[in-house]
Amino acid sequence: MKNYKTPLVLLSSLLLAAVAGAQQPAPTNAAPVRRSVPMMRVNTNGTPVAPPDIQTLAVGALAPDFESKDQAGKAVHVADAKGKVQVLDFWATWCGPCMKSLPHTEEVAKLCKDQGVVVLAVCTSDTRAKYEEWIKTNQAKYADVNFTCDLNDRGSTNYDERASRKLYGVKGIPTQFIIGRDGKIAAVLVGYGDGDTRLEACLARVGIKVDAAAAAKGEEALQKSEAQTAR
């Protein structure tokens, strides 16, 4: 009778090694995944159109003022936060990464509001109706974020005039512009991923006291991004 023991033992060993390898944790130095959703443009018949090649407003530029309105219809301007550090957050109700980022943005806003930090979250590339529907359900969870909607909402005749596109050159959301007390863009953050603390690092850069560990982690991510951009 043939001896099948050796092949069977070898096969078992290979299977165990494969399973063990699959269970190995991911390297701790792996780059975090930050996601954003491209800005959408649609024709009058509802078909998507490729967005034009636009330039995102650069660091150092003066933040353009524009008007948006909150749920009550009150006009809100970027310039209302003059002398404060402002996080201008462009988002939409249909944007998954935006929804993931908001709890973190609220946490930072709550911790830093006593230092003169304000968050203006402007709904863009969305309809006013969707914005109002979302606010009714979710506003209470984000007490320290001021939510508004662009006047040129989706479906309006001036949709291409929305501030995110025309004034700030936003290509994907969420995009956050950190505006210093001097009214100039101090940093631009695109996308969001689990454990993303770049916002803390940007606030630390403009003199806001934040959690040191979070700021250090975010600063490392910022420097890697800046090095890649400079290549």
Contacts in CASP RR format, 6 or more apart in sequence:
PFRMAT RR
TARGET T0000
AUTHOR 0000-0000-0000
METHOD contacts of the structure
MODEL  1
MKNYKTPLVLLSSLLLAAVAGAQQPAPTNAAPVRRSVPMMRVNTNGTPVA
PPDIQTLAVGALAPDFESKDQAGKAVHVADAKGKVQVLDFWATWCGPCMK
SLPHTEEVAKLCKDQGVVVLAVCTSDTRAKYEEWIKTNQAKYADVNFTCD
LNDRGSTNYDERASRKLYGVKGIPTQFIIGRDGKIAAVLVGYGDGDTRLE
ACLARVGIKVDAAAAAKGEEALQKSEAQTAR
31 224 0 8 1.000
32 193 0 8 1.000
32 194 0 8 1.000
32 195 0 8 1.000
32 196 0 8 1.000
32 221 0 8 1.000
33 193 0 8 1.000
33 194 0 8 1.000
34 97 0 8 1.000
34 190 0 8 1.000
34 191 0 8 1.000
34 192 0 8 1.000
34 193 0 8 1.000
34 196 0 8 1.000
35 96 0 8 1.000
35 97 0 8 1.000
35 100 0 8 1.000
35 191 0 8 1.000
35 192 0 8 1.000
35 193 0 8 1.000
36 97 0 8 1.000
36 172 0 8 1.000
36 173 0 8 1.000
36 174 0 8 1.000
36 175 0 8 1.000
36 190 0 8 1.000
36 191 0 8 1.000
36 192 0 8 1.000
37 92 0 8 1.000
37 94 0 8 1.000
37 95 0 8 1.000
37 96 0 8 1.000
37 97 0 8 1.000
37 98 0 8 1.000
37 172 0 8 1.000
37 173 0 8 1.000
38 51 0 8 1.000
38 171 0 8 1.000
38 172 0 8 1.000
39 51 0 8 1.000
39 124 0 8 1.000
39 125 0 8 1.000
39 164 0 8 1.000
39 165 0 8 1.000
39 170 0 8 1.000
39 171 0 8 1.000
39 172 0 8 1.000
39 173 0 8 1.000
40 48 0 8 1.000
40 51 0 8 1.000
40 125 0 8 1.000
41 48 0 8 1.000
41 49 0 8 1.000
41 50 0 8 1.000
41 51 0 8 1.000
41 159 0 8 1.000
41 160 0 8 1.000
42 48 0 8 1.000
42 49 0 8 1.000
42 154 0 8 1.000
43 49 0 8 1.000
51 165 0 8 1.000
51 171 0 8 1.000
54 165 0 8 1.000
54 169 0 8 1.000
54 171 0 8 1.000
55 169 0 8 1.000
56 168 0 8 1.000
56 169 0 8 1.000
56 170 0 8 1.000
56 171 0 8 1.000
56 175 0 8 1.000
56 188 0 8 1.000
56 190 0 8 1.000
57 63 0 8 1.000
57 64 0 8 1.000
57 167 0 8 1.000
57 168 0 8 1.000
57 169 0 8 1.000
57 177 0 8 1.000
57 185 0 8 1.000
57 188 0 8 1.000
58 185 0 8 1.000
58 188 0 8 1.000
59 185 0 8 1.000
59 186 0 8 1.000
59 187 0 8 1.000
59 188 0 8 1.000
60 184 0 8 1.000
60 185 0 8 1.000
60 186 0 8 1.000
61 184 0 8 1.000
61 185 0 8 1.000
62 183 0 8 1.000
62 184 0 8 1.000
62 185 0 8 1.000
63 78 0 8 1.000
63 86 0 8 1.000
63 88 0 8 1.000
63 177 0 8 1.000
63 179 0 8 1.000
63 183 0 8 1.000
63 184 0 8 1.000
63 185 0 8 1.000
64 78 0 8 1.000
64 163 0 8 1.000
64 167 0 8 1.000
64 168 0 8 1.000
65 77 0 8 1.000
65 78 0 8 1.000
65 79 0 8 1.000
66 77 0 8 1.000
66 78 0 8 1.000
66 163 0 8 1.000
66 167 0 8 1.000
67 75 0 8 1.000
67 76 0 8 1.000
67 77 0 8 1.000
67 151 0 8 1.000
68 75 0 8 1.000
68 76 0 8 1.000
68 120 0 8 1.000
68 122 0 8 1.000
68 148 0 8 1.000
68 149 0 8 1.000
68 150 0 8 1.000
68 151 0 8 1.000
68 163 0 8 1.000
69 75 0 8 1.000
69 76 0 8 1.000
69 148 0 8 1.000
69 149 0 8 1.000
69 151 0 8 1.000
70 76 0 8 1.000
70 146 0 8 1.000
70 147 0 8 1.000
70 148 0 8 1.000
70 149 0 8 1.000
71 131 0 8 1.000
71 132 0 8 1.000
71 135 0 8 1.000
71 136 0 8 1.000
71 139 0 8 1.000
71 147 0 8 1.000
76 120 0 8 1.000
76 146 0 8 1.000
76 148 0 8 1.000
78 86 0 8 1.000
78 88 0 8 1.000
78 120 0 8 1.000
78 179 0 8 1.000
81 118 0 8 1.000
81 120 0 8 1.000
81 179 0 8 1.000
82 183 0 8 1.000
83 180 0 8 1.000
83 181 0 8 1.000
83 182 0 8 1.000
83 183 0 8 1.000
84 116 0 8 1.000
84 117 0 8 1.000
84 118 0 8 1.000
84 181 0 8 1.000
85 112 0 8 1.000
85 115 0 8 1.000
85 116 0 8 1.000
85 117 0 8 1.000
85 118 0 8 1.000
85 178 0 8 1.000
85 179 0 8 1.000
85 180 0 8 1.000
85 181 0 8 1.000
85 203 0 8 1.000
85 206 0 8 1.000
85 208 0 8 1.000
86 117 0 8 1.000
86 118 0 8 1.000
86 119 0 8 1.000
86 120 0 8 1.000
86 178 0 8 1.000
86 179 0 8 1.000
86 180 0 8 1.000
86 183 0 8 1.000
87 105 0 8 1.000
87 108 0 8 1.000
87 109 0 8 1.000
87 117 0 8 1.000
87 118 0 8 1.000
87 119 0 8 1.000
87 120 0 8 1.000
87 176 0 8 1.000
87 177 0 8 1.000
87 178 0 8 1.000
87 179 0 8 1.000
87 199 0 8 1.000
88 120 0 8 1.000
88 122 0 8 1.000
88 168 0 8 1.000
88 176 0 8 1.000
88 177 0 8 1.000
88 178 0 8 1.000
88 179 0 8 1.000
89 101 0 8 1.000
89 105 0 8 1.000
89 119 0 8 1.000
89 120 0 8 1.000
89 121 0 8 1.000
89 122 0 8 1.000
89 145 0 8 1.000
89 174 0 8 1.000
89 175 0 8 1.000
89 176 0 8 1.000
90 121 0 8 1.000
90 122 0 8 1.000
90 124 0 8 1.000
90 164 0 8 1.000
90 168 0 8 1.000
90 170 0 8 1.000
90 173 0 8 1.000
90 174 0 8 1.000
90 175 0 8 1.000
90 176 0 8 1.000
91 98 0 8 1.000
91 101 0 8 1.000
91 102 0 8 1.000
91 121 0 8 1.000
91 122 0 8 1.000
91 123 0 8 1.000
91 124 0 8 1.000
91 173 0 8 1.000
91 174 0 8 1.000
92 98 0 8 1.000
92 123 0 8 1.000
92 124 0 8 1.000
92 125 0 8 1.000
92 126 0 8 1.000
92 173 0 8 1.000
93 123 0 8 1.000
93 126 0 8 1.000
93 130 0 8 1.000
93 131 0 8 1.000
93 133 0 8 1.000
93 134 0 8 1.000
94 126 0 8 1.000
94 130 0 8 1.000
95 173 0 8 1.000
95 174 0 8 1.000
97 173 0 8 1.000
97 174 0 8 1.000
97 191 0 8 1.000
97 192 0 8 1.000
97 193 0 8 1.000
98 173 0 8 1.000
98 174 0 8 1.000
98 192 0 8 1.000
100 192 0 8 1.000
100 193 0 8 1.000
100 194 0 8 1.000
101 174 0 8 1.000
101 191 0 8 1.000
101 192 0 8 1.000
101 193 0 8 1.000
101 196 0 8 1.000
102 121 0 8 1.000
102 142 0 8 1.000
102 145 0 8 1.000
103 141 0 8 1.000
104 192 0 8 1.000
104 195 0 8 1.000
104 196 0 8 1.000
104 199 0 8 1.000
105 119 0 8 1.000
105 121 0 8 1.000
105 142 0 8 1.000
105 145 0 8 1.000
105 176 0 8 1.000
105 199 0 8 1.000
106 119 0 8 1.000
106 141 0 8 1.000
106 142 0 8 1.000
106 143 0 8 1.000
106 144 0 8 1.000
106 145 0 8 1.000
108 117 0 8 1.000
108 119 0 8 1.000
108 199 0 8 1.000
108 200 0 8 1.000
108 203 0 8 1.000
108 210 0 8 1.000
109 117 0 8 1.000
109 118 0 8 1.000
109 119 0 8 1.000
109 144 0 8 1.000
109 145 0 8 1.000
110 143 0 8 1.000
110 144 0 8 1.000
111 210 0 8 1.000
111 211 0 8 1.000
112 203 0 8 1.000
112 208 0 8 1.000
112 210 0 8 1.000
113 144 0 8 1.000
115 208 0 8 1.000
115 209 0 8 1.000
117 203 0 8 1.000
117 208 0 8 1.000
118 146 0 8 1.000
119 144 0 8 1.000
119 145 0 8 1.000
119 146 0 8 1.000
120 146 0 8 1.000
120 148 0 8 1.000
121 142 0 8 1.000
121 145 0 8 1.000
121 146 0 8 1.000
121 147 0 8 1.000
121 148 0 8 1.000
122 148 0 8 1.000
122 149 0 8 1.000
122 150 0 8 1.000
122 163 0 8 1.000
122 164 0 8 1.000
123 130 0 8 1.000
123 131 0 8 1.000
123 134 0 8 1.000
123 147 0 8 1.000
123 148 0 8 1.000
123 149 0 8 1.000
123 150 0 8 1.000
123 153 0 8 1.000
124 150 0 8 1.000
124 162 0 8 1.000
124 163 0 8 1.000
124 164 0 8 1.000
124 165 0 8 1.000
124 170 0 8 1.000
124 173 0 8 1.000
125 154 0 8 1.000
125 162 0 8 1.000
125 164 0 8 1.000
125 165 0 8 1.000
125 173 0 8 1.000
126 149 0 8 1.000
126 153 0 8 1.000
126 154 0 8 1.000
127 153 0 8 1.000
127 154 0 8 1.000
127 155 0 8 1.000
128 149 0 8 1.000
128 153 0 8 1.000
131 147 0 8 1.000
131 149 0 8 1.000
131 153 0 8 1.000
132 149 0 8 1.000
135 147 0 8 1.000
139 147 0 8 1.000
150 162 0 8 1.000
150 163 0 8 1.000
150 164 0 8 1.000
151 158 0 8 1.000
152 158 0 8 1.000
152 159 0 8 1.000
152 160 0 8 1.000
152 161 0 8 1.000
152 162 0 8 1.000
152 163 0 8 1.000
153 159 0 8 1.000
153 162 0 8 1.000
160 166 0 8 1.000
164 170 0 8 1.000
164 173 0 8 1.000
164 175 0 8 1.000
168 175 0 8 1.000
168 177 0 8 1.000
171 190 0 8 1.000
172 190 0 8 1.000
172 191 0 8 1.000
173 191 0 8 1.000
174 189 0 8 1.000
174 190 0 8 1.000
174 191 0 8 1.000
174 192 0 8 1.000
175 188 0 8 1.000
175 189 0 8 1.000
175 190 0 8 1.000
175 191 0 8 1.000
176 188 0 8 1.000
176 189 0 8 1.000
176 199 0 8 1.000
177 185 0 8 1.000
177 187 0 8 1.000
177 188 0 8 1.000
178 185 0 8 1.000
178 186 0 8 1.000
178 187 0 8 1.000
178 188 0 8 1.000
178 189 0 8 1.000
178 199 0 8 1.000
178 202 0 8 1.000
178 203 0 8 1.000
178 206 0 8 1.000
179 185 0 8 1.000
179 186 0 8 1.000
180 186 0 8 1.000
180 206 0 8 1.000
181 206 0 8 1.000
186 202 0 8 1.000
186 205 0 8 1.000
186 206 0 8 1.000
187 202 0 8 1.000
187 205 0 8 1.000
187 222 0 8 1.000
189 198 0 8 1.000
189 199 0 8 1.000
189 202 0 8 1.000
196 218 0 8 1.000
196 221 0 8 1.000
197 214 0 8 1.000
197 215 0 8 1.000
197 217 0 8 1.000
197 218 0 8 1.000
197 221 0 8 1.000
198 218 0 8 1.000
198 221 0 8 1.000
198 222 0 8 1.000
200 210 0 8 1.000
200 211 0 8 1.000
200 214 0 8 1.000
200 215 0 8 1.000
200 218 0 8 1.000
201 214 0 8 1.000
201 215 0 8 1.000
201 216 0 8 1.000
201 217 0 8 1.000
201 218 0 8 1.000
201 219 0 8 1.000
201 221 0 8 1.000
201 222 0 8 1.000
202 222 0 8 1.000
203 210 0 8 1.000
203 215 0 8 1.000
204 210 0 8 1.000
204 215 0 8 1.000
204 219 0 8 1.000
END
